[in-house]
């Protein structure tokens, strides 16, 4: 939706060159833990399960909008718990 305005949006177009290169090979390389966190009601990330990575802990926050993922205190607490 915003690809015409922002490079970062254009890079996130499904099937585009950037995402194709990013998704090539091991989705979770190296010796670190990976964690994804998604909403089941995100109006911009579709399908919402496209955030899942093989080899990562893939969690959901319930039904929150895209913006709420940044502003919701419960989401903050869930992410903080993973980082501790």
Backbone as numpy.savetxt, mean C-alpha at the origin, in Angstrom:
# Nx Ny Nz CAx CAy CAz Cx Cy Cz
-6.47 8.54 -11.68 -7.28 9.73 -11.68 -6.42 10.99 -11.68
-5.29 10.95 -11.01 -4.44 12.14 -10.92 -3.19 12.02 -11.79
-3.12 10.98 -12.63 -1.91 10.71 -13.41 -1.53 11.87 -14.33
-2.49 12.63 -14.78 -2.21 13.75 -15.68 -1.53 14.90 -14.94
-1.63 14.91 -13.60 -1.12 16.04 -12.82 0.17 15.72 -12.06
0.29 14.51 -11.53 1.43 14.15 -10.68 2.17 12.95 -11.23
3.49 13.04 -11.28 4.31 11.93 -11.73 4.09 10.71 -10.85
3.99 10.91 -9.54 3.80 9.78 -8.63 2.52 9.02 -8.94
1.47 9.72 -9.32 0.22 9.05 -9.71 0.39 8.29 -11.02
1.07 8.90 -11.96 1.30 8.24 -13.25 2.11 6.95 -13.06
3.04 6.96 -12.12 3.85 5.77 -11.86 3.04 4.64 -11.24
1.93 4.95 -10.64 1.12 3.93 -9.96 0.00 3.36 -10.83
-0.02 3.70 -12.09 -1.04 3.16 -13.01 -0.78 1.66 -13.21
-1.77 0.81 -12.92 -1.59 -0.63 -13.11 -1.10 -0.96 -14.52
-0.08 -1.80 -14.59 0.48 -2.21 -15.87 1.49 -1.24 -16.44
1.74 -0.13 -15.75 2.71 0.86 -16.23 4.14 0.38 -16.05
5.07 1.07 -16.70 6.48 0.69 -16.65 7.05 0.68 -15.23
6.73 1.71 -14.43 7.28 1.81 -13.08 6.83 0.63 -12.22
5.52 0.35 -12.19 5.03 -0.75 -11.36 5.51 -2.11 -11.87
5.61 -2.25 -13.16 6.10 -3.50 -13.72 7.53 -3.76 -13.26
8.38 -2.74 -13.33 9.77 -2.89 -12.88 9.84 -3.11 -11.37
9.03 -2.37 -10.63 9.01 -2.50 -9.17 8.58 -3.90 -8.74
7.64 -4.48 -9.44 7.10 -5.78 -9.07 7.87 -6.96 -9.64
8.90 -6.70 -10.42 9.71 -7.78 -11.00 10.61 -8.38 -9.92
10.69 -9.67 -9.87 11.59 -10.34 -8.92 10.98 -10.48 -7.54
11.85 -10.59 -6.55 11.47 -10.81 -5.15 10.74 -9.59 -4.60
9.53 -9.79 -4.11 8.75 -8.66 -3.58 9.26 -8.17 -2.23
9.97 -9.02 -1.51 10.48 -8.65 -0.18 11.96 -9.02 -0.06
12.82 -8.35 -0.80 14.24 -8.72 -0.79 14.94 -8.34 0.52
16.00 -9.04 0.79 16.84 -8.68 1.93 16.39 -9.34 3.22
17.11 -9.01 4.27 16.91 -9.62 5.58 16.20 -8.66 6.53
15.06 -8.13 6.10 14.26 -7.25 6.94 12.81 -7.70 6.87
12.01 -7.25 7.83 10.60 -7.59 7.82 9.81 -6.59 7.00
8.83 -7.07 6.27 7.96 -6.23 5.45 6.54 -6.30 6.01
5.84 -5.19 5.93 4.49 -5.08 6.45 3.69 -4.18 5.52
2.52 -4.64 5.11 1.62 -3.78 4.35 0.35 -3.57 5.17
-0.26 -2.46 4.97 -1.44 -2.08 5.73 -2.41 -1.42 4.77
-3.62 -1.95 4.69 -4.57 -1.42 3.72 -5.97 -1.32 4.31
-6.76 -0.49 3.67 -8.18 -0.35 4.01 -9.00 -1.15 3.01
-10.09 -1.69 3.47 -10.99 -2.42 2.58 -11.93 -1.46 1.84
-11.86 -0.17 2.15 -12.74 0.83 1.53 -11.97 1.99 0.89
-10.71 1.79 0.58 -9.90 2.85 -0.03 -10.44 3.14 -1.42
-10.80 4.37 -1.66 -11.40 4.74 -2.94 -10.38 4.92 -4.07
-9.09 4.91 -3.74 -8.06 5.10 -4.77 -7.26 3.84 -5.07
-7.10 2.98 -4.11 -6.32 1.75 -4.30 -7.30 0.62 -4.63
-7.35 0.26 -5.91 -8.27 -0.76 -6.37 -7.56 -1.72 -7.31
-7.63 -3.00 -7.08 -8.29 -3.60 -5.93 -7.47 -3.39 -4.67
-8.12 -3.33 -3.53 -7.40 -3.02 -2.29 -6.40 -4.10 -1.92
-6.61 -5.34 -2.34 -5.64 -6.39 -2.02 -4.38 -6.32 -2.89
-4.33 -5.36 -3.81 -3.12 -5.20 -4.64 -1.94 -4.70 -3.81
-2.17 -4.28 -2.58 -1.06 -3.83 -1.73 -0.31 -5.00 -1.10
-0.89 -6.19 -1.12 -0.27 -7.35 -0.48 1.03 -7.73 -1.18
2.02 -8.11 -0.37 3.31 -8.57 -0.87 3.55 -9.99 -0.40
4.05 -10.84 -1.29 4.42 -12.19 -0.90 5.62 -12.10 0.04
5.51 -12.73 1.21 6.60 -12.69 2.19 6.46 -11.60 3.23
5.40 -10.81 3.15 5.17 -9.73 4.11 4.00 -10.07 5.02
3.92 -9.36 6.13 2.70 -9.40 6.94 1.75 -8.41 6.28
0.62 -8.90 5.80 -0.35 -8.08 5.09 -1.59 -7.92 5.96
-1.83 -6.72 6.43 -2.92 -6.46 7.37 -3.91 -5.45 6.81
-5.11 -5.48 7.36 -6.13 -4.50 6.98 -6.53 -3.67 8.19
-7.02 -2.49 7.91 -7.42 -1.56 8.97 -8.93 -1.48 9.10
-9.64 -2.28 8.33 -11.09 -2.15 8.29 -11.48 -1.16 7.19
-12.67 -0.61 7.29 -13.19 0.28 6.26 -12.86 1.73 6.59
-11.85 2.27 5.89 -11.46 3.66 6.04 -11.16 4.23 4.66
-11.36 5.52 4.51 -11.04 6.16 3.24 -9.52 6.28 3.10
-9.08 6.62 1.91 -7.66 6.80 1.65 -7.05 7.83 2.60
-7.71 8.96 2.76 -7.21 10.02 3.65 -7.26 9.60 5.12
-8.27 8.84 5.48 -8.37 8.38 6.88 -7.20 7.52 7.29
-6.58 6.85 6.34 -5.42 6.02 6.68 -4.30 6.88 7.28
-4.24 8.14 6.90 -3.22 9.05 7.44 -3.65 9.73 8.73
-4.94 9.85 8.95 -5.44 10.68 10.03 -6.11 9.93 11.18
-6.32 8.63 11.04 -7.06 7.87 12.03 -6.13 7.41 13.16
-6.51 7.71 14.41 -5.66 7.37 15.54 -5.53 5.86 15.73
-6.58 5.11 15.46 -6.51 3.65 15.58 -5.51 3.07 14.57
-5.51 3.60 13.37 -4.54 3.17 12.36 -3.13 3.50 12.84
-2.95 4.70 13.38 -1.65 5.10 13.93 -1.19 4.09 14.97
-2.08 3.71 15.88 -1.71 2.76 16.93 -1.36 1.38 16.36
-2.07 0.95 15.33 -1.79 -0.35 14.71 -0.43 -0.33 14.03
-0.13 0.72 13.32 1.18 0.82 12.65 2.29 0.94 13.68
2.09 1.73 14.70 3.10 1.87 15.75 3.39 0.54 16.43
2.36 -0.26 16.66 2.54 -1.57 17.28 3.44 -2.47 16.43
3.31 -2.38 15.12 4.15 -3.17 14.22 5.60 -2.70 14.29
5.81 -1.41 14.42 7.16 -0.86 14.41 7.90 -1.03 15.73
7.18 -1.33 16.79 7.83 -1.51 18.10 8.34 -2.89 18.29
